[in-house]
Amino acid sequence: MAFIDPDSHQAMLRHGLKTGIAAVLAYGLAQLAELQYGYWATLSAVIVMQVYVADSVQMCLYRFSGTAVGALIGMAAISVFPATQAMTVLALFLSVTFCAYMTRYNARYRMAAITVCIVILASLNQEDRLVFGLLRVAEIGIGVAAAFAVSIALWPVRAGSALKARLMERFTECARSYETIMESFLALQAGLDPHLLAGLQADILKDRALFQKVLHHERRMYREDTDLLDLKISTLERCVAHLESMLRALNSEQDKGYEILMAPELRQLSTVAVNGMRAIASGSVPDQAHLSHALDNAETRLLELRNEGATKRFHLQKLVQFFAFYHGAQSMGHDILLYCRNAKFDIAPS
């Protein structure tokens, strides 16, 4: 099944249809069960239905577990406190206060506080208040079950699929940024916008959050190589951190620039690293031999220049700038190599 952007018109139209179907299904099931307040099932289905399967699962767990806890607290309060006005107010105050405090430890107690209010207040003047509370939990459970079933059975939008597509874009963008920074450095250290990588960094934070959804909710239902996804995100995070250090080094000196004696070696290293990022983006294996050769080449050339005393003619600040930039480029290459060694691929190298 082809991946569909969850923010696209098509995806949102499907989400709307799914939510409508879940609402109708929940109401129909509540009617079949002859529950008096079937609208609670419909409301629950609408509330928990989310675009991503992972978010729907999370909301289902949150709402149902919170409802169950709140129902237990509410029924305990009903059992302990008489059904007088004063005692009802006291029971409501103590129960809601407890739930609100417990949100410090688990967010489900917000839902529990709502359920407590329903069980204690809506059950007033009912013949059997405990049964009334249990029936409200059943209605909410039906709504949650309907939303869960529709979410995974009808046009499921998996966070894992979205994450893979996002990571492809991110590695491609990282490669472009690397080329821009390297060329600016070799062009007499022409400065760049210090916030060049801000958007990329913000997107990676979102990718990490999306990965947590896959890890905690989706992998129970779908086969997903979460180790590889984690490795990709970690590699991307380190690469962007190296780019940030290279950008800072590039902008650290605003005086007249200087020619880089190692320009051919740095360009080679940049080209191979960029190709490696694009290979990762496409799902193939970066060429480890070329990358190792480029890293060794740069190190060998730097050693030659140092032995020849070429670095002695540089002002100290310029020398620090070069080595900071060079360290970032070398570290980037080593992290891509590390990715190659740790990743498990089922396809041939590019």
C-alpha positions as CSV (number, residue, x, y, z in Angstrom):
1,M,0.0,0.0,0.0
2,A,1.5,3.3,-1.1
3,F,2.2,5.9,1.6
4,I,-0.1,8.9,1.8
5,D,0.9,12.1,3.5
6,P,-1.2,12.3,6.7
7,D,-1.7,16.0,6.2
8,S,-2.9,15.7,2.6
9,H,-6.5,16.3,1.4
10,Q,-6.9,12.6,0.7
11,A,-5.7,11.5,4.1
12,M,-7.9,14.0,6.0
13,L,-10.9,13.0,3.8
14,R,-10.3,9.4,4.8
15,H,-9.9,10.4,8.4
16,G,-13.3,12.2,8.3
17,L,-15.0,9.2,6.8
18,K,-13.4,6.8,9.4
19,T,-14.5,9.0,12.2
20,G,-18.0,9.1,10.9
21,I,-18.1,5.3,10.5
22,A,-16.7,4.8,14.0
23,A,-19.3,7.1,15.5
24,V,-22.2,5.3,13.7
25,L,-20.7,1.9,14.6
26,A,-20.4,2.8,18.2
27,Y,-24.0,4.1,18.3
28,G,-25.3,1.0,16.6
29,L,-23.5,-1.3,19.0
30,A,-24.9,0.6,22.0
31,Q,-28.4,0.3,20.6
32,L,-27.9,-3.4,20.1
33,A,-26.8,-3.7,23.7
34,E,-29.9,-1.6,24.7
35,L,-27.8,0.9,26.6
36,Q,-29.8,3.9,27.8
37,Y,-27.1,6.5,27.1
38,G,-25.7,5.3,23.8
39,Y,-24.4,8.8,22.9
40,W,-21.5,8.2,25.4
41,A,-20.3,5.5,23.1
42,T,-20.5,7.8,20.1
43,L,-18.7,10.6,21.9
44,S,-15.9,8.3,23.0
45,A,-15.4,7.0,19.4
46,V,-15.1,10.5,18.0
47,I,-12.7,11.6,20.8
48,V,-10.3,8.7,20.4
49,M,-10.2,8.5,16.6
50,Q,-6.9,10.1,15.4
51,V,-5.1,10.2,12.0
52,Y,-2.3,7.9,13.0
53,V,-3.0,4.4,14.2
54,A,-0.5,4.9,17.0
55,D,-2.3,8.0,18.2
56,S,-5.7,6.2,18.1
57,V,-4.2,3.3,20.1
58,Q,-2.8,5.8,22.6
59,M,-6.1,7.6,23.0
60,C,-8.0,4.3,23.3
61,L,-5.7,3.2,26.1
62,Y,-5.9,6.6,27.8
63,R,-9.6,6.9,27.6
64,F,-10.6,3.4,28.5
65,S,-8.0,3.0,31.4
66,G,-8.9,6.4,32.7
67,T,-12.6,5.6,32.5
68,A,-12.1,2.3,34.4
69,V,-10.1,3.9,37.1
70,G,-12.6,6.8,37.5
71,A,-15.5,4.4,37.6
72,L,-13.9,2.4,40.4
73,I,-13.2,5.6,42.4
74,G,-16.7,6.9,41.7
75,M,-18.4,3.7,42.7
76,A,-16.3,3.5,45.9
77,A,-17.4,7.0,46.7
78,I,-21.0,6.1,46.1
79,S,-20.7,3.1,48.4
80,V,-19.1,5.1,51.2
81,F,-21.1,8.3,51.1
82,P,-24.9,8.5,51.5
83,A,-26.9,10.0,48.7
84,T,-27.6,13.3,50.5
85,Q,-26.8,16.7,49.0
86,A,-24.0,17.4,51.4
87,M,-22.4,14.0,51.2
88,T,-22.6,14.0,47.4
89,V,-20.7,17.3,47.3
90,L,-18.1,15.9,49.7
91,A,-17.7,12.7,47.7
92,L,-17.3,14.7,44.5
93,F,-14.8,17.0,46.1
94,L,-12.6,14.3,47.5
95,S,-12.7,12.1,44.4
96,V,-12.0,14.8,41.9
97,T,-9.2,16.3,44.2
98,F,-7.6,12.8,44.4
99,C,-7.8,12.3,40.6
100,A,-6.4,15.8,39.9
101,Y,-3.5,15.2,42.2
102,M,-2.7,11.8,40.6
103,T,-2.3,13.4,37.2
104,R,1.2,14.2,38.6
105,Y,2.0,10.5,38.0
106,N,-0.3,9.5,35.1
107,A,-2.3,11.6,32.6
108,R,-5.1,9.0,32.6
109,Y,-6.4,10.5,35.9
110,R,-7.7,13.5,33.9
111,M,-10.1,11.1,32.2
112,A,-10.7,9.4,35.6
113,A,-11.8,12.8,37.1
114,I,-14.3,13.2,34.3
115,T,-15.7,9.7,34.8
116,V,-16.0,10.3,38.6
117,C,-18.2,13.3,37.9
118,I,-20.4,11.3,35.6
119,V,-20.7,8.3,38.0
120,I,-21.4,10.4,41.1
121,L,-23.6,13.1,39.7
122,A,-25.5,11.3,36.8
123,S,-26.4,8.4,39.0
124,L,-28.3,10.5,41.5
125,N,-31.9,9.4,41.9
126,Q,-31.1,6.1,40.1
127,E,-32.3,2.9,41.7
128,D,-28.9,1.1,41.5
129,R,-26.1,3.7,41.3
130,L,-23.4,1.0,41.0
131,V,-25.0,-0.6,38.0
132,F,-25.6,2.8,36.5
133,G,-21.8,3.5,36.8
134,L,-20.9,0.2,35.2
135,L,-23.2,0.8,32.3
136,R,-21.5,4.1,31.6
137,V,-18.2,2.4,31.5
138,A,-19.6,-0.2,29.1
139,E,-20.8,2.6,26.8
140,I,-17.4,4.3,26.7
141,G,-15.8,0.9,26.2
142,I,-18.0,0.2,23.2
143,G,-17.0,3.6,21.7
144,V,-13.3,3.0,22.3
145,A,-13.6,-0.5,20.7
146,A,-15.4,0.8,17.7
147,A,-12.8,3.5,17.1
148,F,-9.9,1.0,17.5
149,A,-11.4,-1.4,15.1
150,V,-12.1,1.2,12.4
151,S,-8.6,2.8,12.9
152,I,-6.7,-0.4,12.2
153,A,-9.1,-2.0,9.7
154,L,-10.0,0.9,7.4
155,W,-7.3,2.9,5.6
156,P,-4.8,2.7,8.5
157,V,-2.2,5.5,8.5
158,R,0.8,4.1,10.2
159,A,3.2,6.4,12.0
160,G,6.0,4.0,11.0
161,S,5.3,4.6,7.3
162,A,5.1,8.3,7.8
163,L,8.4,8.3,9.8
164,K,10.2,6.4,7.0
165,A,9.0,9.0,4.4
166,R,10.1,11.8,6.7
167,L,13.5,10.3,7.3
168,M,14.1,10.1,3.5
169,E,13.4,13.8,3.3
170,R,15.5,14.6,6.3
171,F,18.6,12.8,5.0
172,T,18.2,14.5,1.6
173,E,18.0,17.9,3.3
174,C,21.0,17.1,5.5
175,A,23.0,16.2,2.4
176,R,22.0,19.5,0.7
177,S,23.0,21.5,3.8
178,Y,26.3,19.7,4.0
179,E,27.1,20.6,0.4
180,T,26.2,24.3,1.1
181,I,28.3,24.5,4.2
182,M,31.3,22.8,2.6
183,E,31.2,24.9,-0.5
184,S,31.0,28.1,1.6
185,F,34.0,27.1,3.6
186,L,36.1,26.3,0.6
187,A,35.0,29.6,-1.0
188,L,37.2,31.7,1.3
189,Q,34.9,30.9,4.3
190,A,31.9,32.8,3.0
191,G,29.6,33.1,6.0
192,L,26.1,31.6,6.1
193,D,22.9,32.3,8.0
194,P,23.6,31.0,11.6
195,H,20.0,29.7,11.7
196,L,20.4,27.7,8.5
197,L,19.8,24.3,10.3
198,A,17.0,25.5,12.7
199,G,14.2,24.0,10.6
200,L,16.0,20.7,10.1
201,Q,16.7,20.4,13.9
202,A,13.0,21.1,14.7
203,D,11.9,18.5,12.2
204,I,14.2,15.9,13.7
205,L,12.7,16.5,17.1
206,K,9.3,15.7,15.5
207,D,10.7,12.6,14.0
208,R,12.0,11.4,17.3
209,A,8.5,12.0,18.8
210,L,6.9,10.1,16.0
211,F,9.4,7.2,16.6
212,Q,8.2,7.0,20.2
213,K,4.7,6.5,19.0
214,V,5.8,3.6,16.7
215,L,7.9,2.1,19.5
216,H,5.2,2.2,22.2
217,H,2.0,1.6,20.2
218,E,2.3,0.4,16.6
219,R,4.9,-2.3,16.9
220,R,2.5,-4.4,18.9
221,M,0.3,-4.7,15.8
222,Y,2.7,-4.3,12.8
223,R,6.1,-5.7,12.0
224,E,8.5,-2.8,12.1
225,D,12.3,-2.7,12.3
226,T,12.4,-0.2,15.2
227,D,16.1,-0.9,15.7
228,L,16.9,0.4,12.2
229,L,14.5,3.3,12.5
230,D,16.2,4.3,15.8
231,L,19.6,3.9,14.2
232,K,18.6,6.2,11.3
233,I,17.3,8.9,13.6
234,S,20.3,8.7,15.9
235,T,22.7,8.9,12.9
236,L,20.7,11.9,11.6
237,E,20.8,13.6,14.9
238,R,24.6,13.2,15.1
239,C,25.1,14.3,11.5
240,V,23.1,17.5,12.1
241,A,25.1,18.1,15.3
242,H,28.3,17.9,13.2
243,L,26.8,20.3,10.6
244,E,26.0,22.7,13.4
245,S,29.6,22.7,14.7
246,M,30.8,23.1,11.1
247,L,28.5,26.1,10.6
248,R,29.7,27.7,13.8
249,A,33.3,27.2,12.7
250,L,32.5,28.7,9.3
251,N,31.0,31.8,10.8
252,S,33.5,32.1,13.6
253,E,36.0,34.3,11.6
254,Q,34.7,37.2,9.6
255,D,38.1,38.5,8.4
256,K,39.5,37.9,5.0
257,G,39.3,34.3,4.0
258,Y,42.1,32.0,2.9
259,E,42.6,29.2,0.4
260,I,42.3,25.7,1.7
261,L,45.2,23.5,0.7
262,M,43.2,20.4,1.4
263,A,40.3,21.5,-0.8
264,P,40.4,18.4,-3.1
265,E,40.4,16.0,-0.1
266,L,37.6,17.9,1.6
267,R,35.5,18.0,-1.6
268,Q,36.1,14.2,-2.0
269,L,35.0,13.6,1.6
270,S,32.0,15.8,1.2
271,T,30.9,14.1,-2.0
272,V,31.2,10.6,-0.5
273,A,29.4,11.6,2.7
274,V,26.6,13.3,0.7
275,N,26.3,10.2,-1.4
276,G,26.1,8.1,1.7
277,M,23.3,10.2,3.2
278,R,21.4,10.0,-0.1
279,A,21.9,6.2,-0.1
280,I,20.4,6.0,3.4
281,A,17.5,8.2,2.2
282,S,16.8,5.8,-0.6
283,G,17.0,2.7,1.6
284,S,20.3,1.4,0.2
285,V,23.7,0.8,1.7
286,P,26.3,3.6,1.6
287,D,29.6,2.7,-0.1
288,Q,31.8,1.9,2.9
289,A,35.0,1.5,0.9
290,H,34.7,4.9,-0.8
291,L,33.9,6.6,2.5
292,S,36.8,4.9,4.3
293,H,39.2,5.8,1.5
294,A,38.1,9.5,1.6
295,L,38.5,9.7,5.4
296,D,42.0,8.1,5.2
297,N,42.9,10.4,2.3
298,A,42.1,13.5,4.2
299,E,44.0,12.3,7.3
300,T,47.0,11.4,5.2
301,R,47.0,14.8,3.4
302,L,46.7,16.7,6.7
303,L,49.6,14.8,8.2
304,E,51.7,15.6,5.1
305,L,50.9,19.3,5.4
306,R,51.7,19.3,9.1
307,N,55.0,17.6,8.6
308,E,55.8,20.1,5.9
309,G,55.1,22.9,8.4
310,A,52.3,24.3,6.1
311,T,50.0,25.0,9.1
312,K,52.6,27.2,10.8
313,R,51.8,30.1,8.4
314,F,48.2,30.3,9.7
315,H,47.1,32.7,12.3
316,L,46.0,30.8,15.5
317,Q,42.3,31.8,15.1
318,K,42.3,30.6,11.5
319,L,44.0,27.4,12.5
320,V,41.4,26.8,15.2
321,Q,38.6,27.5,12.7
322,F,40.0,25.0,10.2
323,F,40.5,22.2,12.7
324,A,37.0,22.7,14.2
325,F,35.5,22.5,10.7
326,Y,37.6,19.6,9.7
327,H,36.8,17.7,12.9
328,G,33.1,18.1,12.1
329,A,33.5,16.7,8.5
330,Q,35.6,13.8,9.7
331,S,33.1,12.9,12.5
332,M,30.3,13.1,10.0
333,G,32.1,10.5,7.8
334,H,32.8,8.2,10.8
335,D,29.1,8.3,11.9
336,I,27.9,7.3,8.4
337,L,30.4,4.5,8.5
338,L,29.1,3.5,11.9
339,Y,25.6,3.4,10.5
340,C,26.8,1.0,7.7
341,R,28.3,-1.3,10.2
342,N,25.3,-1.4,12.6
343,A,22.5,-1.5,10.1
344,K,21.0,-4.7,8.8
345,F,20.1,-4.6,5.2
346,D,18.3,-7.0,2.9
347,I,19.4,-5.3,-0.3
348,A,22.6,-4.9,-2.2
349,P,24.9,-1.8,-1.7
350,S,24.2,1.1,-4.0
